[in-house]
């Protein structure tokens, strides 16, 4: 049986100082792969990849067309 007390409640908002921290690392990895594909195969290919992997159009447009607005993981 899973002990739910050990797991953080993901429905609680992230602290204001950490507003750039992504809680969904699976989607973050897909986005990173999409960015890599853009460099190798172009924006159209990367956009299709992100769409096919359920990344919202807003996120796809931001990361592919406005690189300065990408989230940083430092």
HELIX and SHEET records of a PDB file:
HELIX    1   1 UNK A    4  UNK A    6  5                                   3    
HELIX    2   2 UNK A   16  UNK A   18  5                                   3    
HELIX    3   3 UNK A   25  UNK A   41  1                                  17    
HELIX    4   4 UNK A   43  UNK A   52  1                                  10    
HELIX    5   5 UNK A   57  UNK A   65  1                                   9    
HELIX    6   6 UNK A   67  UNK A   69  5                                   3    
END                                                                             
